[in-house]
């Protein structure tokens, strides 16, 4: 990338503008969550630490790339070849695997126009604006990756279901009723029993294989829906 920069100052200005844009995008996303007509105080408490962590990570990555770019610029000035930094292969974490499986489930539950119905309230919503609702909480590893446990859900129901109110109980009951209609009672009972079991399969190789499997499923599912 050094070819388009004439001075080190140009590099610093470019990466400063880049990180400012990234932070503004993160803050905008955060505001869209807090401005919804739901319990904004709860969302503020829940998402503010996550926002700060994401900003810190973005600043750290931006600083690393800036230093690499300046070093390569200096090497070019000295008549040396640019050094190509090798990207480290990222380990597949629980969250990264869950995001892949959750995306597959939202696509699975949407039609050819990419709209689906909330499992709890039956509201029609685009899969990109929907959440992935876990019937059994994702903290239980044994059922967290089970696609029978993850279904398209509107943001309102997903957030309300995690609270301890009468309304959240009603949303959970509706989820269970619709889930029984969708996958039958025996599978629902297997999920409910699964939260008491220990997940002894969560090794790095298993997560890597599962992520690759669901990435291929997503690709296949998108191709099928595009052909409708």
C-alpha positions, -999 to 999 in steps of 0.1 A, spaced: 0 0 0 30 23 4 30 32 -33 1 57 -29 17 76 -1 43 103 -7 53 110 29 49 94 64 25 122 73 1 110 45 2 75 60 -7 89 94 -35 110 81 -50 81 61 -50 58 91 -63 85 115 -93 91 91 -98 53 88 -100 47 126 -123 78 130 -147 64 104 -146 29 120 -154 44 155 -183 65 140 -197 33 124 -196 15 158 -212 44 176 -239 46 150 -247 9 154 -248 14 191 -272 43 189 -296 23 166 -299 -2 194 -305 23 222 -330 43 202 -355 14 197 -387 16 217 -377 -9 244 -359 -8 277 -332 16 267 -316 17 302 -311 -20 300 -296 -18 265 -273 10 276 -260 -11 305 -257 -42 283 -240 -28 252 -218 1 264 -189 -23 277 -191 -42 244 -189 -9 224 -158 2 243 -141 -32 238 -148 -30 201 -134 5 198 -103 -5 218 -98 -35 195 -102 -14 164 -77 12 176 -52 -15 184 -55 -31 150 -53 3 133 -21 11 152 -5 -22 142 -13 -16 105 0 20 107 33 8 121 36 -19 94 28 7 67 54 32 80 81 4 82 74 -6 46 75 30 35 109 35 51 122 3 35 110 16 1 129 49 7 160 29 14 156 10 -19 146 -23 -1 117 -46 -9 85 -43 10 80 -68 37 49 -89 34 34 -95 68 19 -129 72 -16 -130 88 -18 -154 117 -45 -180 113 -72 -172 137 -84 -198 161 -121 -206 158 -137 -194 190 -171 -203 204 -185 -169 194 -172 -170 158 -187 -205 153 -220 -194 168 -222 -164 145 -217 -187 115 -244 -212 127 -267 -184 136 -264 -168 102 -273 -202 86 -304 -205 109 -316 -171 99 -312 -178 62 -329 -212 67 -359 -196 83 -363 -169 56 -380 -171 22 -367 -163 -13 -370 -126 -6 -349 -131 26 -378 -124 50 -388 -147 78 -413 -148 107 -403 -144 143 -406 -177 162 -423 -159 191 -446 -133 177 -448 -143 140 -437 -108 129 -423 -107 94 -387 -94 94 -357 -94 70 -330 -119 81 -303 -92 83 -325 -72 108 -335 -102 128 -318 -118 158 -310 -155 164 -332 -166 192 -319 -195 214 -347 -215 231 -321 -229 256 -297 -201 265 -263 -201 246 -245 -204 280 -252 -241 278 -226 -254 255 -243 -288 249 -273 -271 231 -257 -238 220 -246 -252 186 -277 -273 179 -297 -258 150 -330 -270 165 -322 -246 193 -317 -215 171 -344 -198 152 -351 -164 136 -365 -140 161 -372 -102 160 -350 -80 182 -379 -70 205 -387 -106 214 -351 -116 218 -342 -88 242 -374 -91 262 -371 -129 265 -338 -125 284 -355 -103 311 -373 -116 342 -408 -101 336 -443 -115 329 -440 -104 293 -408 -124 289 -425 -155 302 -453 -150 277 -427 -146 248 -409 -178 260 -442 -197 261 -451 -186 226 -416 -196 215 -421 -231 229 -455 -235 214 -443 -225 179 -412 -246 183 -432 -277 190 -452 -271 158 -420 -267 139 -397 -295 152 -422 -316 173 -423 -322 210 -397 -350 213 -369 -327 199 -380 -299 222 -377 -323 252 -342 -334 240 -332 -297 240 -346 -292 275 -327 -322 288 -295 -312 270 -289 -281 291 -280 -303 320 -254 -322 300 -217 -315 297 -203 -306 262 -171 -328 260 -168 -322 222 -156 -286 222 -121 -290 209 -104 -266 185 -105 -291 156 -143 -298 161 -150 -260 160 -129 -255 129 -146 -284 111 -181 -272 121 -174 -236 110 -163 -248 76 -193 -271 73 -218 -243 80 -200 -218 57 -205 -243 29 -242 -248 39 -247 -210 39 -232 -208 4 -254 -236 -8 -285 -222 8 -279 -187 -8 -275 -203 -42 -307 -223 -38 -327 -193 -28 -313 -172 -56 -325 -199 -81 -361 -198 -68 
